[in-house]
Amino acid sequence: MGLGDADLKKSVDEWQAVYQKNLKGLKSRKYSFRIHEKRNIASALIGVRRSGKTFAAIEAAKKSGFERVFYFNFEDPLFTSYGTAMDLDRLISVYSEYHNGTPEFVIFDEIQNVPGWEKWARKATDMGLYQLVITGSSAKMLSSEIATALSGRCLEKKVWPLSFVDFLQFGGVSCRSSDDYLGYFREYMHWGGFPDVVLSGDESFKKELLRQYLSDIVMRDIMSRNEIRNKRTLDQITNYYFTNLSSCHSATAVKNAFQTNIETVQNYTKYLEDAFLVFEVCRFHRNLKVQSRDPKKIYVIDTGLRNVNTRTSQEETGRLVENIVFIELMRCGVEVYYFKETQETDFLITEHGTPVSAIQVCDSNMENTKTEQREINGLLECLRKTGLKNGLILTRSREEKIKIETFNIEMIPVYKWLLNENKTFD
């Protein structure tokens, strides 16, 4: 059964109304996506569900200055039931007939729901009739298809939940002191950076949203797309990672914890990563075989999502701060490892496999001598082994520069580091 023109026109009109509504409610953020000037180069925005991909695309359309912008979301119930890639040109035709000509800018939201979309996108970019922006919530489905069908014709960008800078901007807050920043940072750490959660002033609604987000990600972006039937095991593994964020784990340990097989653990972990829900970080080692066998550290997409959906008696602030730093590093687009020999350094940044920066994260000002020695000695070991001369410790509010032997160690509050929009790693 195909889609009739009347059905298509109704859906086109409905989504154009949504576009106009979103355009009026558009809030600018630090992440500003720019399209390629050439129409034969498509743009893809990928990221976790509800992170703001649609608004990033709409902001790009607004900045382009084009008047005829066609927006369509392929989670439309009508289209997901009957639509195919053959209907994409029909959508364009319906828009062109009723909206004063061919669109100049096309935004196709969650396009991975359309079987065969990549072949249509290849044709559209080759013809170069309009600027094309596509979005999706699956790294696996979009990236692999883009690489196969749109090689050299599509620029891929990741959209993350709000940064701390965006969080303050969305809230319209003005901080006058370090105590103000620390207070808002604690709020950011507790509720996370999903835009609609940040904009809501109702705590009960925030919790409801975050629970629904996880449910949608698990059901739509993991179970449905990967044809998973064993939801219980998937939920167990997800909760295990949420509970143990920033801790080392191995597939064998997870397998033993839930009496399942190692292939299931590896597959389910990969599905969680493809949906941008969790991230594995490898231990840095110059021998890649050793590196691949070592335990990995786990981080999650959003601390608010984790807090609301995890059965823990406390927030475990140190782990949450470390998680926030990790996601900020992901926004910066750097290669991230952890360093561990006799002691541990939280993050080692590399360029093409070569260490360039070492970062330690501490949710205190290291007033305790043992804590200070542990953090500094762990960083020093990393610097000695990697040949780096400078190290960074992110603290609660301590700001200081010290020199030990030939090594320079800088301590700065984590909120100040997050506020710096021109981070360098060298």
C-alpha positions in Angstrom: 0.0 0.0 0.0 1.5 3.3 -1.1 0.9 6.9 0.1 -1.6 9.0 -1.7 -1.0 12.7 -2.6 -3.7 13.8 -0.2 -1.9 12.0 2.7 1.5 13.5 1.7 0.1 17.0 1.4 -1.5 16.7 4.9 1.8 15.5 6.4 3.8 18.2 4.6 1.5 20.9 5.8 1.7 19.6 9.4 5.5 19.4 9.5 5.8 22.8 7.9 3.7 24.2 10.8 6.0 22.4 13.2 9.0 24.0 11.4 7.5 27.5 11.7 6.8 27.0 15.4 10.3 25.7 16.1 11.8 28.6 14.1 10.0 31.1 16.3 11.1 29.3 19.5 14.7 28.9 18.3 17.3 29.4 21.0 20.9 29.9 20.0 23.6 27.7 21.6 27.4 27.4 21.5 27.1 24.6 19.0 26.4 26.4 15.7 26.2 24.1 12.6 27.1 25.6 9.3 26.2 23.9 6.0 28.6 23.5 3.1 28.2 26.2 0.5 28.0 23.7 -2.4 24.7 22.1 -3.0 26.3 18.8 -4.1 27.5 18.3 -0.5 24.9 17.1 2.0 25.2 17.6 5.7 24.4 15.0 8.4 23.7 15.8 12.0 23.8 12.7 14.3 23.5 12.4 18.0 21.3 11.0 20.8 17.6 11.5 20.6 16.3 14.9 22.0 19.8 16.5 22.0 18.8 19.3 19.7 19.6 18.0 16.2 16.4 19.5 14.7 17.0 22.9 16.2 20.7 22.8 15.0 19.4 22.1 11.5 16.7 24.8 11.7 19.3 27.3 13.0 21.5 26.5 10.0 18.5 27.0 7.6 17.8 30.4 9.3 21.5 31.5 8.9 21.4 30.5 5.2 18.9 33.2 4.4 16.8 30.9 2.2 13.1 31.5 2.2 11.8 28.1 0.9 12.8 25.6 3.6 11.2 22.2 3.6 11.2 20.3 6.9 9.9 16.8 7.4 10.3 14.3 10.3 10.2 10.6 9.3 9.0 9.5 12.6 5.6 10.6 11.2 3.3 7.6 11.9 1.9 7.7 8.4 5.3 7.6 6.7 6.8 5.0 9.0 3.9 2.7 8.2 3.9 3.0 4.4 6.6 5.3 3.1 9.7 4.2 1.1 12.6 6.0 -0.5 10.5 6.4 -3.7 8.2 8.7 -1.8 11.0 11.2 -1.0 10.8 12.8 -4.5 7.0 12.9 -4.2 7.3 14.8 -0.9 9.6 17.3 -2.6 7.0 17.6 -5.5 4.1 18.1 -3.1 6.0 20.8 -1.2 7.0 22.5 -4.5 3.4 22.5 -5.8 1.9 24.1 -2.7 4.7 26.3 -1.4 5.7 28.5 -4.3 8.4 26.4 -5.9 11.2 23.9 -5.4 12.7 24.1 -1.9 16.1 25.8 -1.5 16.9 24.1 1.8 15.7 20.6 2.8 15.8 19.2 6.3 14.9 15.5 6.6 14.7 14.5 10.3 15.4 10.9 11.4 15.9 9.8 7.8 17.3 6.4 8.9 13.7 5.3 9.3 13.3 5.3 5.5 14.6 2.1 3.8 16.9 3.0 1.0 17.2 6.6 1.9 20.9 6.7 1.1 20.4 6.0 -2.6 17.9 8.9 -2.8 20.3 11.2 -0.9 23.1 10.3 -3.4 20.9 11.2 -6.3 19.8 14.4 -4.6 23.4 15.6 -3.9 24.5 14.7 -7.4 21.7 16.8 -8.9 22.4 19.7 -6.5 19.0 21.3 -6.6 18.9 22.3 -2.9 20.9 22.3 0.3 20.2 18.9 2.0 20.5 18.4 5.8 19.7 15.0 7.2 19.5 14.0 10.9 19.5 10.7 12.7 19.8 9.1 16.1 21.9 6.1 15.1 25.7 6.3 14.6 25.8 2.8 13.0 23.0 3.3 10.5 23.9 6.8 9.4 27.7 6.6 9.4 27.9 3.3 7.6 25.3 4.2 5.0 26.9 7.7 4.5 30.3 6.0 4.1 29.0 3.5 1.6 26.6 5.6 -0.6 27.6 9.2 0.0 31.4 9.0 0.2 32.8 12.4 -0.4 29.3 13.9 -0.7 28.3 14.4 2.9 29.8 16.1 6.0 28.9 14.5 9.3 28.6 16.4 12.5 27.7 15.2 16.0 25.2 17.1 18.2 25.5 16.7 21.9 23.3 17.8 24.8 23.8 21.3 26.1 27.3 22.3 27.3 27.6 24.2 30.6 27.9 27.4 28.5 24.6 26.5 26.7 23.0 25.6 30.0 23.7 29.0 31.5 22.6 30.7 28.3 19.3 28.8 28.0 18.5 29.6 31.6 19.3 33.3 31.0 21.4 33.4 34.2 24.1 35.8 35.1 26.7 34.6 37.6 28.6 37.2 39.7 30.8 35.0 41.8 32.4 31.6 41.9 29.7 30.5 44.3 27.0 31.3 41.7 28.9 29.3 39.1 29.3 26.4 41.5 25.6 26.4 42.3 24.6 26.3 38.7 27.2 23.7 38.0 25.6 21.4 40.7 22.3 21.9 39.0 23.7 21.1 35.6 25.4 18.0 37.1 22.1 16.9 38.6 19.7 17.5 35.7 22.1 17.3 32.7 21.9 19.1 29.4 18.9 17.9 27.4 17.4 21.2 26.1 13.7 20.5 27.1 14.8 19.4 30.5 16.9 22.5 31.0 14.0 24.8 29.9 11.5 23.1 32.2 11.0 24.6 35.7 9.0 21.6 37.0 11.2 19.0 38.7 8.5 16.3 38.4 8.3 17.0 34.7 12.1 16.9 34.3 12.1 13.4 35.8 9.2 12.3 33.6 11.0 13.6 30.5 14.3 11.9 31.4 12.6 8.5 32.1 10.7 8.8 28.8 13.9 9.7 26.9 15.6 6.5 28.1 12.6 4.4 27.3 12.4 5.9 23.8 16.1 5.4 23.1 16.0 1.8 24.3 12.8 0.9 22.5 13.2 2.8 19.2 16.9 3.2 18.7 18.2 -0.1 20.2 15.5 -2.8 20.4 13.5 -2.0 17.3 16.5 -1.3 15.0 18.5 -4.4 16.2 15.5 -6.7 16.6 16.3 -7.4 20.3 13.8 -9.6 22.1 15.6 -10.0 25.4 14.7 -6.6 27.0 15.6 -7.8 30.5 19.2 -8.4 29.7 19.5 -5.2 27.8 18.0 -3.3 30.8 20.4 -5.1 33.2 23.5 -4.1 31.1 22.3 -0.5 30.6 21.7 -0.1 34.4 25.1 -1.7 35.1 26.8 0.9 32.9 24.8 3.7 34.3 25.6 2.7 37.9 29.3 2.2 37.3 30.0 5.2 35.1 33.7 6.2 35.0 34.7 2.7 36.3 36.7 0.1 34.5 34.9 -3.0 33.2 35.3 -5.9 30.9 32.8 -7.9 28.8 33.7 -10.9 30.9 32.8 -9.2 34.2 29.4 -8.1 32.7 28.8 -11.6 31.4 29.4 -13.1 34.8 27.3 -10.5 36.6 24.2 -11.4 34.6 24.8 -15.0 33.6 24.7 -14.4 29.9 27.2 -15.0 27.1 30.0 -12.7 26.1 28.7 -12.2 22.5 25.4 -10.8 23.9 27.3 -8.4 26.1 29.5 -7.2 23.3 26.6 -6.8 20.9 24.4 -5.0 23.4 27.2 -2.7 24.4 27.8 -1.8 20.7 24.0 -1.1 20.3 24.1 1.2 23.3 27.1 3.0 21.8 25.4 3.3 18.4 22.5 5.0 20.0 24.9 7.5 21.8 23.8 6.3 25.2 27.2 5.0 26.5 30.8 5.4 25.5 33.8 3.1 26.1 37.2 4.6 26.7 40.3 2.5 26.2 43.5 2.5 28.4 46.4 4.2 26.6 49.1 1.7 25.6 51.6 1.9 22.7 51.0 -1.8 22.0 47.6 -1.9 20.4 47.1 -5.6 21.2 47.6 -4.9 24.9 45.3 -1.9 24.6 42.5 -3.9 23.1 42.6 -6.5 25.9 42.7 -4.0 28.8 39.5 -3.1 30.7 37.6 -0.1 29.4 36.1 2.8 31.3 32.4 3.6 30.7 30.7 7.0 30.4 27.1 8.0 29.7 25.7 10.7 27.4 24.1 12.8 30.1 24.4 12.9 33.9 20.7 13.8 34.4 19.6 10.9 32.3 21.8 8.7 34.5 20.7 10.1 37.8 17.0 9.8 37.2 17.2 6.3 35.7 19.6 4.7 38.2 18.9 3.2 41.6 21.7 4.8 43.7 21.5 6.2 47.2 23.7 9.1 46.2 24.8 11.0 43.1 28.5 10.0 43.5 29.6 13.5 42.6 33.2 12.7 41.6 32.1 10.3 38.9 29.5 12.7 37.6 32.0 15.5 37.3 34.4 13.2 35.5 31.6 12.2 33.1 30.8 15.9 32.4 34.5 16.5 31.5 34.5 13.4 29.2 31.4 14.6 27.2 33.0 18.1 26.9 36.1 16.5 25.5 33.8 14.7 23.0 32.3 18.0 22.0 35.9 19.2 21.3 36.4 16.3 19.0 39.6 15.0 20.5 40.9 11.4 20.9 40.5 10.3 24.5 42.1 7.5 26.6 42.7 6.9 30.2 46.2 6.3 31.6 47.0 3.6 34.1 50.1 1.8 35.3 50.8 1.9 39.0 48.5 4.9 39.3 45.8 6.4 37.1 45.2 9.6 35.2 41.6 10.2 34.1 42.1 11.5 30.6 45.0 11.4 28.2 44.4 13.3 24.9 46.2 12.2 21.8 46.6 13.3 18.2 47.2 10.4 15.8 48.2 8.2 18.7 50.7 10.7 20.2 49.9 12.0 23.7 49.4 15.8 23.8 47.6 16.5 27.0 46.9 14.9 30.4 43.9 15.8 32.6 43.1 14.8 36.1 39.6 15.4 37.6 39.0 15.9 41.3 35.7 16.9 42.9 37.4 18.7 45.8 40.1 21.2 46.3 42.3 18.4 47.6 42.4 19.7 51.2 43.2 16.2 52.3 46.9 15.5 51.9 46.4 11.9 50.8 43.9 13.0 48.1 46.3 15.7 46.9 49.2 13.2 46.7 47.1 10.6 44.9 46.0 13.1 42.2 49.3 14.7 41.7 51.4 11.5 41.7 49.0 9.9 39.3 49.4 12.8 36.9 53.2 12.9 37.4 53.5 9.2 36.4 51.5 9.9 33.3 53.7 12.8 32.4 56.9 10.9 32.9 55.7 7.9 30.9 54.3 9.9 28.0 57.0 12.6 27.8 54.6 15.5 28.4 55.8 18.5 30.4 52.4 20.0 31.4 49.5 18.6 33.3 46.0 19.8 34.3 44.0 19.1 37.4 40.4 20.2 37.3 39.2 21.0 40.9 36.1 22.3 42.6 37.4 25.9 43.1 41.2 25.7 43.7 43.3 27.7 41.3 47.0 27.3 41.4 50.2 26.6 39.4 52.9 24.4 40.7 56.2 23.0 39.4 57.5 19.6 40.4 60.8 18.6 39.0 60.6 19.7 35.4 56.8 19.3 35.2 54.2 22.2 35.3 50.9 21.4 36.9 48.0 23.8 36.6 44.9 23.6 38.8 41.7 25.3 37.7 38.0 25.0 38.7 36.2 22.6 36.5 33.5 25.2 35.8 36.1 27.7 34.5 37.5 25.0 32.2 34.0 24.3 30.9 33.4 28.0 30.3 36.5 28.4 28.1 35.3 28.2 24.6 38.8 28.1 23.1 40.3 25.1 24.8 43.7 23.9 23.6 45.3 20.6 24.2 49.1 20.8 24.1 
